[in-house]
Amino acid sequence: MKTCQRFAHIKSGFERDIRRLRGHAEGHQGSGSAKTSAKNAFSLKRNMARALNRHLDRCPECG
Ligand SMILES: [Zn+2]
């Protein structure tokens, strides 16, 4: 599948945030904030899938 610049941009933005949250969760294992970060990383991943799907629906370049 071919994807455009904007798709890559959306994806890399989300991935950077997810990595940051995961890193925080790993660095603070067992703490409450680590649990929150892990949960946020999970929902961010879901948001990313939703945002990318929405983009694919509308973008004339991707497909
Ligand atoms: Zn696109």
N, CA, C, O and the ligand as a Tripos MOL2 file, in Angstrom:
@<TRIPOS>MOLECULE
protein
  253   251    64     0     0
PROTEIN
NO_CHARGES

@<TRIPOS>ATOM
      1 N           0.8340   -1.1990    0.0000 N.3       1 MET1
      2 CA          0.0000    0.0000    0.0000 C.3       1 MET1
      3 C           0.8680    1.2480    0.0000 C.2       1 MET1
      4 O           1.8550    1.3340    0.7310 O.2       1 MET1
      5 N           0.4830    2.2250   -0.8410 N.am      2 LYS2
      6 CA          1.2250    3.4650   -0.9210 C.3       2 LYS2
      7 C           0.6000    4.4760    0.0510 C.2       2 LYS2
      8 O          -0.6210    4.6260    0.1060 O.2       2 LYS2
      9 N           1.4370    5.1500    0.7980 N.am      3 THR3
     10 CA          0.9110    6.1850    1.7030 C.3       3 THR3
     11 C           1.6530    7.4880    1.4800 C.2       3 THR3
     12 O           2.7900    7.5010    1.0070 O.2       3 THR3
     13 N           1.0000    8.5750    1.8230 N.am      4 CYS4
     14 CA          1.5590    9.9000    1.5410 C.3       4 CYS4
     15 C           2.3560   10.4390    2.7290 C.2       4 CYS4
     16 O           2.4390    9.8150    3.7870 O.2       4 CYS4
     17 N           2.9440   11.6320    2.5110 N.am      5 GLN5
     18 CA          3.7160   12.3140    3.5490 C.3       5 GLN5
     19 C           2.9130   12.5590    4.8170 C.2       5 GLN5
     20 O           3.4030   12.3960    5.9350 O.2       5 GLN5
     21 N           1.6650   12.9540    4.6040 N.am      6 ARG6
     22 CA          0.8420   13.3100    5.7450 C.3       6 ARG6
     23 C           0.5620   12.0900    6.6250 C.2       6 ARG6
     24 O           0.5360   12.1760    7.8530 O.2       6 ARG6
     25 N           0.3540   10.9560    5.9590 N.am      7 PHE7
     26 CA          0.1580    9.7090    6.6810 C.3       7 PHE7
     27 C           1.3770    9.4180    7.5560 C.2       7 PHE7
     28 O           1.2460    9.0930    8.7360 O.2       7 PHE7
     29 N           2.5570    9.5380    6.9630 N.am      8 ALA8
     30 CA          3.7970    9.2830    7.6940 C.3       8 ALA8
     31 C           3.9450   10.2570    8.8570 C.2       8 ALA8
     32 O           4.4290    9.8970    9.9300 O.2       8 ALA8
     33 N           3.5230   11.4900    8.6260 N.am      9 HIS9
     34 CA          3.6430   12.5200    9.6590 C.3       9 HIS9
     35 C           2.7290   12.2010   10.8490 C.2       9 HIS9
     36 O           3.1510   12.2770   12.0030 O.2       9 HIS9
     37 N           1.4830   11.8480   10.5590 N.am     10 ILE10
     38 CA          0.5330   11.4840   11.6180 C.3      10 ILE10
     39 C           1.0810   10.3070   12.4160 C.2      10 ILE10
     40 O           1.0780   10.3020   13.6470 O.2      10 ILE10
     41 N           1.5540    9.3040   11.6670 N.am     11 LYS11
     42 CA          2.0330    8.0850   12.3040 C.3      11 LYS11
     43 C           3.2480    8.3490   13.1910 C.2      11 LYS11
     44 O           3.3130    7.8700   14.3240 O.2      11 LYS11
     45 N           4.2050    9.1100   12.6720 N.am     12 SER12
     46 CA          5.4260    9.3220   13.4510 C.3      12 SER12
     47 C           5.1430   10.1600   14.6950 C.2      12 SER12
     48 O           5.7740    9.9730   15.7350 O.2      12 SER12
     49 N           4.1750   11.0990   14.5780 N.am     13 GLY13
     50 CA          3.8140   11.8840   15.7540 C.3      13 GLY13
     51 C           3.2530   11.0150   16.8610 C.2      13 GLY13
     52 O           3.6500   11.1310   18.0210 O.2      13 GLY13
     53 N           2.3240   10.1410   16.4930 N.am     14 PHE14
     54 CA          1.7350    9.2370   17.4780 C.3      14 PHE14
     55 C           2.7880    8.2930   18.0470 C.2      14 PHE14
     56 O           2.8430    8.0480   19.2520 O.2      14 PHE14
     57 N           3.6250    7.7690   17.1470 N.am     15 GLU15
     58 CA          4.6190    6.7890   17.5900 C.3      15 GLU15
     59 C           5.6120    7.3920   18.5750 C.2      15 GLU15
     60 O           6.0610    6.7310   19.5110 O.2      15 GLU15
     61 N           5.9460    8.6630   18.3460 N.am     16 ARG16
     62 CA          6.8730    9.3160   19.2650 C.3      16 ARG16
     63 C           6.2460    9.4340   20.6540 C.2      16 ARG16
     64 O           6.9030    9.1780   21.6630 O.2      16 ARG16
     65 N           4.9670    9.8240   20.6960 N.am     17 ASP17
     66 CA          4.2690    9.9370   21.9830 C.3      17 ASP17
     67 C           4.1310    8.5780   22.6730 C.2      17 ASP17
     68 O           4.3070    8.4600   23.8850 O.2      17 ASP17
     69 N           3.8150    7.5620   21.8780 N.am     18 ILE18
     70 CA          3.6580    6.2220   22.4410 C.3      18 ILE18
     71 C           4.9820    5.7430   23.0290 C.2      18 ILE18
     72 O           5.0200    5.1800   24.1230 O.2      18 ILE18
     73 N           6.0660    5.9720   22.2880 N.am     19 ARG19
     74 CA          7.3930    5.5700   22.7780 C.3      19 ARG19
     75 C           7.7360    6.2770   24.0960 C.2      19 ARG19
     76 O           8.2820    5.6770   25.0220 O.2      19 ARG19
     77 N           7.3970    7.5640   24.1470 N.am     20 ARG20
     78 CA          7.6860    8.3420   25.3490 C.3      20 ARG20
     79 C           6.9300    7.7700   26.5590 C.2      20 ARG20
     80 O           7.4900    7.6130   27.6440 O.2      20 ARG20
     81 N           5.6420    7.4650   26.3380 N.am     21 LEU21
     82 CA          4.8270    6.9280   27.4310 C.3      21 LEU21
     83 C           5.3150    5.5480   27.8610 C.2      21 LEU21
     84 O           5.3680    5.2380   29.0510 O.2      21 LEU21
     85 N           5.6710    4.7230   26.8720 N.am     22 ARG22
     86 CA          6.1820    3.3880   27.1800 C.3      22 ARG22
     87 C           7.4820    3.5000   27.9660 C.2      22 ARG22
     88 O           7.7020    2.7730   28.9340 O.2      22 ARG22
     89 N           8.3310    4.4110   27.5390 N.am     23 GLY23
     90 CA          9.6070    4.6150   28.2220 C.3      23 GLY23
     91 C           9.3850    5.0230   29.6610 C.2      23 GLY23
     92 O          10.0740    4.5600   30.5700 O.2      23 GLY23
     93 N           8.4150    5.8970   29.8540 N.am     24 HIS24
     94 CA          8.0930    6.3340   31.2070 C.3      24 HIS24
     95 C           7.5710    5.1650   32.0330 C.2      24 HIS24
     96 O           7.9530    4.9900   33.1900 O.2      24 HIS24
     97 N           6.6940    4.3690   31.4290 N.am     25 ALA25
     98 CA          6.1220    3.2170   32.1400 C.3      25 ALA25
     99 C           7.2180    2.2450   32.5540 C.2      25 ALA25
    100 O           7.1710    1.6700   33.6410 O.2      25 ALA25
    101 N           8.2240    2.0610   31.6650 N.am     26 GLU26
    102 CA          9.2990    1.1200   31.9840 C.3      26 GLU26
    103 C          10.2280    1.6830   33.0420 C.2      26 GLU26
    104 O          10.7480    0.9450   33.8790 O.2      26 GLU26
    105 N          10.4360    2.9960   33.0050 N.am     27 GLY27
    106 CA         11.3350    3.6210   33.9650 C.3      27 GLY27
    107 C          10.7410    3.7450   35.3580 C.2      27 GLY27
    108 O          11.4690    3.9340   36.3320 O.2      27 GLY27
    109 N           9.4110    3.6400   35.4540 N.am     28 HIS28
    110 CA          8.7570    3.8000   36.7520 C.3      28 HIS28
    111 C           7.8930    2.5910   37.0750 C.2      28 HIS28
    112 O           6.7900    2.7200   37.6060 O.2      28 HIS28
    113 N           8.4070    1.4310   36.7490 N.am     29 GLN29
    114 CA          7.6170    0.2190   36.9360 C.3      29 GLN29
    115 C           7.0620    0.0730   38.3410 C.2      29 GLN29
    116 O           7.7560    0.2900   39.3340 O.2      29 GLN29
    117 N           5.7810   -0.3030   38.3960 N.am     30 GLY30
    118 CA          5.1550   -0.5390   39.6890 C.3      30 GLY30
    119 C           4.5080    0.6930   40.2830 C.2      30 GLY30
    120 O           3.7080    0.5800   41.2120 O.2      30 GLY30
    121 N           4.8360    1.8730   39.7660 N.am     31 SER31
    122 CA          4.2460    3.0720   40.3340 C.3      31 SER31
    123 C           2.9130    3.3960   39.6640 C.2      31 SER31
    124 O           2.5930    2.8710   38.5970 O.2      31 SER31
    125 N           2.1530    4.2570   40.3030 N.am     32 GLY32
    126 CA          0.8590    4.6430   39.7550 C.3      32 GLY32
    127 C           0.9950    5.3620   38.4370 C.2      32 GLY32
    128 O           0.1950    5.1510   37.5260 O.2      32 GLY32
    129 N           2.0150    6.2220   38.3210 N.am     33 SER33
    130 CA          2.1680    6.9910   37.0920 C.3      33 SER33
    131 C           2.5950    6.0820   35.9390 C.2      33 SER33
    132 O           2.2720    6.3510   34.7820 O.2      33 SER33
    133 N           3.3160    5.0140   36.2510 N.am     34 ALA34
    134 CA          3.6880    4.0570   35.2070 C.3      34 ALA34
    135 C           2.4440    3.3730   34.6620 C.2      34 ALA34
    136 O           2.3230    3.1440   33.4590 O.2      34 ALA34
    137 N           1.5350    3.0530   35.5500 N.am     35 LYS35
    138 CA          0.2990    2.4030   35.1400 C.3      35 LYS35
    139 C          -0.5060    3.3460   34.2390 C.2      35 LYS35
    140 O          -1.0540    2.9340   33.2170 O.2      35 LYS35
    141 N          -0.5640    4.6160   34.6420 N.am     36 THR36
    142 CA         -1.2820    5.6080   33.8330 C.3      36 THR36
    143 C          -0.6270    5.7550   32.4640 C.2      36 THR36
    144 O          -1.3170    5.8320   31.4470 O.2      36 THR36
    145 N           0.7000    5.7950   32.4390 N.am     37 SER37
    146 CA          1.4040    5.9370   31.1670 C.3      37 SER37
    147 C           1.1330    4.7520   30.2590 C.2      37 SER37
    148 O           0.9210    4.9220   29.0590 O.2      37 SER37
    149 N           1.1380    3.5580   30.8230 N.am     38 ALA38
    150 CA          0.8850    2.3630   30.0210 C.3      38 ALA38
    151 C          -0.5200    2.4060   29.4400 C.2      38 ALA38
    152 O          -0.7500    2.0440   28.2860 O.2      38 ALA38
    153 N          -1.4570    2.8600   30.2720 N.am     39 LYS39
    154 CA         -2.8420    2.9480   29.8120 C.3      39 LYS39
    155 C          -2.9640    4.0030   28.7040 C.2      39 LYS39
    156 O          -3.6510    3.7910   27.7050 O.2      39 LYS39
    157 N          -2.2890    5.1380   28.8980 N.am     40 ASN40
    158 CA         -2.3330    6.1950   27.8870 C.3      40 ASN40
    159 C          -1.6960    5.7300   26.5810 C.2      40 ASN40
    160 O          -2.1880    6.0450   25.4970 O.2      40 ASN40
    161 N          -0.6040    4.9830   26.6890 N.am     41 ALA41
    162 CA          0.0480    4.4790   25.4850 C.3      41 ALA41
    163 C          -0.9150    3.5760   24.7210 C.2      41 ALA41
    164 O          -0.9740    3.6100   23.4920 O.2      41 ALA41
    165 N          -1.6610    2.7790   25.4570 N.am     42 PHE42
    166 CA         -2.6230    1.8750   24.8400 C.3      42 PHE42
    167 C          -3.7160    2.6490   24.1130 C.2      42 PHE42
    168 O          -4.0450    2.3310   22.9700 O.2      42 PHE42
    169 N          -4.2830    3.6660   24.7680 N.am     43 SER43
    170 CA         -5.3750    4.3910   24.1180 C.3      43 SER43
    171 C          -4.8500    5.2530   22.9780 C.2      43 SER43
    172 O          -5.5530    5.5000   21.9990 O.2      43 SER43
    173 N          -3.5950    5.7120   23.1160 N.am     44 LEU44
    174 CA         -2.9850    6.4810   22.0360 C.3      44 LEU44
    175 C          -2.8300    5.6140   20.7870 C.2      44 LEU44
    176 O          -3.0120    6.0750   19.6600 O.2      44 LEU44
    177 N          -2.4940    4.3610   21.0160 N.am     45 LYS45
    178 CA         -2.3440    3.4450   19.9020 C.3      45 LYS45
    179 C          -3.6730    3.2610   19.1710 C.2      45 LYS45
    180 O          -3.7330    3.1880   17.9440 O.2      45 LYS45
    181 N          -4.7290    3.1880   19.9700 N.am     46 ARG46
    182 CA         -6.0580    3.0570   19.3840 C.3      46 ARG46
    183 C          -6.4230    4.3260   18.6150 C.2      46 ARG46
    184 O          -6.9800    4.2610   17.5190 O.2      46 ARG46
    185 N          -6.1040    5.4730   19.1980 N.am     47 ASN47
    186 CA         -6.3610    6.7440   18.5160 C.3      47 ASN47
    187 C          -5.5790    6.8350   17.2100 C.2      47 ASN47
    188 O          -6.0750    7.3490   16.2080 O.2      47 ASN47
    189 N          -4.3620    6.3330   17.2390 N.am     48 MET48
    190 CA         -3.5330    6.3710   16.0430 C.3      48 MET48
    191 C          -4.1970    5.5640   14.9370 C.2      48 MET48
    192 O          -4.2870    6.0270   13.8000 O.2      48 MET48
    193 N          -4.6610    4.3680   15.2590 N.am     49 ALA49
    194 CA         -5.3190    3.5230   14.2660 C.3      49 ALA49
    195 C          -6.5420    4.2310   13.7010 C.2      49 ALA49
    196 O          -6.8060    4.1920   12.5000 O.2      49 ALA49
    197 N          -7.2830    4.8800   14.5960 N.am     50 ARG50
    198 CA         -8.4860    5.5830   14.1540 C.3      50 ARG50
    199 C          -8.1230    6.7570   13.2400 C.2      50 ARG50
    200 O          -8.7330    6.9430   12.1870 O.2      50 ARG50
    201 N          -7.1360    7.5390   13.6460 N.am     51 ALA51
    202 CA         -6.7320    8.7050   12.8640 C.3      51 ALA51
    203 C          -6.2010    8.2850   11.4930 C.2      51 ALA51
    204 O          -6.4880    8.9320   10.4860 O.2      51 ALA51
    205 N          -5.4280    7.2020   11.4610 N.am     52 LEU52
    206 CA         -4.8650    6.7590   10.1850 C.3      52 LEU52
    207 C          -5.9550    6.2100    9.2740 C.2      52 LEU52
    208 O          -5.9300    6.4370    8.0640 O.2      52 LEU52
    209 N          -6.9040    5.4940    9.8490 N.am     53 ASN53
    210 CA         -8.0080    4.9880    9.0420 C.3      53 ASN53
    211 C          -8.8430    6.1160    8.4660 C.2      53 ASN53
    212 O          -9.2760    6.0730    7.3140 O.2      53 ASN53
    213 N          -9.0580    7.1300    9.3010 N.am     54 ARG54
    214 CA         -9.8340    8.2760    8.8470 C.3      54 ARG54
    215 C          -9.0890    8.9640    7.6980 C.2      54 ARG54
    216 O          -9.6870    9.3790    6.7050 O.2      54 ARG54
    217 N          -7.7810    9.0700    7.8630 N.am     55 HIS55
    218 CA         -6.9790    9.6750    6.8080 C.3      55 HIS55
    219 C          -7.0900    8.8620    5.5120 C.2      55 HIS55
    220 O          -7.2950    9.4240    4.4360 O.2      55 HIS55
    221 N          -6.9550    7.5510    5.6240 N.am     56 LEU56
    222 CA         -7.0130    6.6900    4.4470 C.3      56 LEU56
    223 C          -8.3300    6.8160    3.7170 C.2      56 LEU56
    224 O          -8.3820    6.7390    2.4890 O.2      56 LEU56
    225 N          -9.4050    7.0110    4.4820 N.am     57 ASP57
    226 CA        -10.7250    7.1620    3.8690 C.3      57 ASP57
    227 C         -10.8160    8.3910    2.9940 C.2      57 ASP57
    228 O         -11.4860    8.3910    1.9610 O.2      57 ASP57
    229 N         -10.1350    9.4380    3.4200 N.am     58 ARG58
    230 CA        -10.3130   10.7240    2.7580 C.3      58 ARG58
    231 C          -9.1920   11.1150    1.8130 C.2      58 ARG58
    232 O          -9.3830   11.9490    0.9280 O.2      58 ARG58
    233 N          -8.0230   10.5140    1.9990 N.am     59 CYS59
    234 CA         -6.8540   10.9590    1.2450 C.3      59 CYS59
    235 C          -6.8550   10.4120   -0.1870 C.2      59 CYS59
    236 O          -7.0190    9.2100   -0.3950 O.2      59 CYS59
    237 N          -6.6720   11.2890   -1.1620 N.am     60 PRO60
    238 CA         -6.6300   10.8270   -2.5540 C.3      60 PRO60
    239 C          -5.3010   10.1670   -2.9200 C.2      60 PRO60
    240 O          -5.2090    9.4630   -3.9250 O.2      60 PRO60
    241 N          -4.2710   10.3960   -2.0990 N.am     61 GLU61
    242 CA         -2.9360    9.8710   -2.4340 C.3      61 GLU61
    243 C          -2.6650    8.4840   -1.8670 C.2      61 GLU61
    244 O          -1.8850    7.7110   -2.4220 O.2      61 GLU61
    245 N          -3.3210    8.1840   -0.7530 N.am     62 CYS62
    246 CA         -3.0640    6.8900   -0.1020 C.3      62 CYS62
    247 C          -3.9350    5.7930   -0.7080 C.2      62 CYS62
    248 O          -5.0720    6.0360   -1.1130 O.2      62 CYS62
    249 N          -3.4010    4.6240   -0.7600 N.am     63 GLY63
    250 CA         -4.2130    3.5150   -1.2300 C.3      63 GLY63
    251 C          -3.3930    2.4650   -1.9530 C.2      63 GLY63
    252 O          -3.9390    1.4620   -2.4110 O.2      63 GLY63
    253 ZN         -2.5710   10.2130    2.5750 Zn       64 ZN64
@<TRIPOS>BOND
     1     1     2 1
     2     2     3 1
     3     3     4 2
     4     3     5 am
     5     5     6 1
     6     6     7 1
     7     7     8 2
     8     7     9 am
     9     9    10 1
    10    10    11 1
    11    11    12 2
    12    11    13 am
    13    13    14 1
    14    14    15 1
    15    15    16 2
    16    15    17 am
    17    17    18 1
    18    18    19 1
    19    19    20 2
    20    19    21 am
    21    21    22 1
    22    22    23 1
    23    23    24 2
    24    23    25 am
    25    25    26 1
    26    26    27 1
    27    27    28 2
    28    27    29 am
    29    29    30 1
    30    30    31 1
    31    31    32 2
    32    31    33 am
    33    33    34 1
    34    34    35 1
    35    35    36 2
    36    35    37 am
    37    37    38 1
    38    38    39 1
    39    39    40 2
    40    39    41 am
    41    41    42 1
    42    42    43 1
    43    43    44 2
    44    43    45 am
    45    45    46 1
    46    46    47 1
    47    47    48 2
    48    47    49 am
    49    49    50 1
    50    50    51 1
    51    51    52 2
    52    51    53 am
    53    53    54 1
    54    54    55 1
    55    55    56 2
    56    55    57 am
    57    57    58 1
    58    58    59 1
    59    59    60 2
    60    59    61 am
    61    61    62 1
    62    62    63 1
    63    63    64 2
    64    63    65 am
    65    65    66 1
    66    66    67 1
    67    67    68 2
    68    67    69 am
    69    69    70 1
    70    70    71 1
    71    71    72 2
    72    71    73 am
    73    73    74 1
    74    74    75 1
    75    75    76 2
    76    75    77 am
    77    77    78 1
    78    78    79 1
    79    79    80 2
    80    79    81 am
    81    81    82 1
    82    82    83 1
    83    83    84 2
    84    83    85 am
    85    85    86 1
    86    86    87 1
    87    87    88 2
    88    87    89 am
    89    89    90 1
    90    90    91 1
    91    91    92 2
    92    91    93 am
    93    93    94 1
    94    94    95 1
    95    95    96 2
    96    95    97 am
    97    97    98 1
    98    98    99 1
    99    99   100 2
   100    99   101 am
   101   101   102 1
   102   102   103 1
   103   103   104 2
   104   103   105 am
   105   105   106 1
   106   106   107 1
   107   107   108 2
   108   107   109 am
   109   109   110 1
   110   110   111 1
   111   111   112 2
   112   111   113 am
   113   113   114 1
   114   114   115 1
   115   115   116 2
   116   115   117 am
   117   117   118 1
   118   118   119 1
   119   119   120 2
   120   119   121 am
   121   121   122 1
   122   122   123 1
   123   123   124 2
   124   123   125 am
   125   125   126 1
   126   126   127 1
   127   127   128 2
   128   127   129 am
   129   129   130 1
   130   130   131 1
   131   131   132 2
   132   131   133 am
   133   133   134 1
   134   134   135 1
   135   135   136 2
   136   135   137 am
   137   137   138 1
   138   138   139 1
   139   139   140 2
   140   139   141 am
   141   141   142 1
   142   142   143 1
   143   143   144 2
   144   143   145 am
   145   145   146 1
   146   146   147 1
   147   147   148 2
   148   147   149 am
   149   149   150 1
   150   150   151 1
   151   151   152 2
   152   151   153 am
   153   153   154 1
   154   154   155 1
   155   155   156 2
   156   155   157 am
   157   157   158 1
   158   158   159 1
   159   159   160 2
   160   159   161 am
   161   161   162 1
   162   162   163 1
   163   163   164 2
   164   163   165 am
   165   165   166 1
   166   166   167 1
   167   167   168 2
   168   167   169 am
   169   169   170 1
   170   170   171 1
   171   171   172 2
   172   171   173 am
   173   173   174 1
   174   174   175 1
   175   175   176 2
   176   175   177 am
   177   177   178 1
   178   178   179 1
   179   179   180 2
   180   179   181 am
   181   181   182 1
   182   182   183 1
   183   183   184 2
   184   183   185 am
   185   185   186 1
   186   186   187 1
   187   187   188 2
   188   187   189 am
   189   189   190 1
   190   190   191 1
   191   191   192 2
   192   191   193 am
   193   193   194 1
   194   194   195 1
   195   195   196 2
   196   195   197 am
   197   197   198 1
   198   198   199 1
   199   199   200 2
   200   199   201 am
   201   201   202 1
   202   202   203 1
   203   203   204 2
   204   203   205 am
   205   205   206 1
   206   206   207 1
   207   207   208 2
   208   207   209 am
   209   209   210 1
   210   210   211 1
   211   211   212 2
   212   211   213 am
   213   213   214 1
   214   214   215 1
   215   215   216 2
   216   215   217 am
   217   217   218 1
   218   218   219 1
   219   219   220 2
   220   219   221 am
   221   221   222 1
   222   222   223 1
   223   223   224 2
   224   223   225 am
   225   225   226 1
   226   226   227 1
   227   227   228 2
   228   227   229 am
   229   229   230 1
   230   230   231 1
   231   231   232 2
   232   231   233 am
   233   233   234 1
   234   234   235 1
   235   235   236 2
   236   235   237 am
   237   237   238 1
   238   238   239 1
   239   239   240 2
   240   239   241 am
   241   241   242 1
   242   242   243 1
   243   243   244 2
   244   243   245 am
   245   245   246 1
   246   246   247 1
   247   247   248 2
   248   247   249 am
   249   249   250 1
   250   250   251 1
   251   251   252 2
@<TRIPOS>SUBSTRUCTURE
     1 MET1         2 RESIDUE 1 A MET
     2 LYS2         6 RESIDUE 1 A LYS
     3 THR3        10 RESIDUE 1 A THR
     4 CYS4        14 RESIDUE 1 A CYS
     5 GLN5        18 RESIDUE 1 A GLN
     6 ARG6        22 RESIDUE 1 A ARG
     7 PHE7        26 RESIDUE 1 A PHE
     8 ALA8        30 RESIDUE 1 A ALA
     9 HIS9        34 RESIDUE 1 A HIS
    10 ILE10       38 RESIDUE 1 A ILE
    11 LYS11       42 RESIDUE 1 A LYS
    12 SER12       46 RESIDUE 1 A SER
    13 GLY13       50 RESIDUE 1 A GLY
    14 PHE14       54 RESIDUE 1 A PHE
    15 GLU15       58 RESIDUE 1 A GLU
    16 ARG16       62 RESIDUE 1 A ARG
    17 ASP17       66 RESIDUE 1 A ASP
    18 ILE18       70 RESIDUE 1 A ILE
    19 ARG19       74 RESIDUE 1 A ARG
    20 ARG20       78 RESIDUE 1 A ARG
    21 LEU21       82 RESIDUE 1 A LEU
    22 ARG22       86 RESIDUE 1 A ARG
    23 GLY23       90 RESIDUE 1 A GLY
    24 HIS24       94 RESIDUE 1 A HIS
    25 ALA25       98 RESIDUE 1 A ALA
    26 GLU26      102 RESIDUE 1 A GLU
    27 GLY27      106 RESIDUE 1 A GLY
    28 HIS28      110 RESIDUE 1 A HIS
    29 GLN29      114 RESIDUE 1 A GLN
    30 GLY30      118 RESIDUE 1 A GLY
    31 SER31      122 RESIDUE 1 A SER
    32 GLY32      126 RESIDUE 1 A GLY
    33 SER33      130 RESIDUE 1 A SER
    34 ALA34      134 RESIDUE 1 A ALA
    35 LYS35      138 RESIDUE 1 A LYS
    36 THR36      142 RESIDUE 1 A THR
    37 SER37      146 RESIDUE 1 A SER
    38 ALA38      150 RESIDUE 1 A ALA
    39 LYS39      154 RESIDUE 1 A LYS
    40 ASN40      158 RESIDUE 1 A ASN
    41 ALA41      162 RESIDUE 1 A ALA
    42 PHE42      166 RESIDUE 1 A PHE
    43 SER43      170 RESIDUE 1 A SER
    44 LEU44      174 RESIDUE 1 A LEU
    45 LYS45      178 RESIDUE 1 A LYS
    46 ARG46      182 RESIDUE 1 A ARG
    47 ASN47      186 RESIDUE 1 A ASN
    48 MET48      190 RESIDUE 1 A MET
    49 ALA49      194 RESIDUE 1 A ALA
    50 ARG50      198 RESIDUE 1 A ARG
    51 ALA51      202 RESIDUE 1 A ALA
    52 LEU52      206 RESIDUE 1 A LEU
    53 ASN53      210 RESIDUE 1 A ASN
    54 ARG54      214 RESIDUE 1 A ARG
    55 HIS55      218 RESIDUE 1 A HIS
    56 LEU56      222 RESIDUE 1 A LEU
    57 ASP57      226 RESIDUE 1 A ASP
    58 ARG58      230 RESIDUE 1 A ARG
    59 CYS59      234 RESIDUE 1 A CYS
    60 PRO60      238 RESIDUE 1 A PRO
    61 GLU61      242 RESIDUE 1 A GLU
    62 CYS62      246 RESIDUE 1 A CYS
    63 GLY63      250 RESIDUE 1 A GLY
    64 ZN64       253 GROUP 0 **** ****
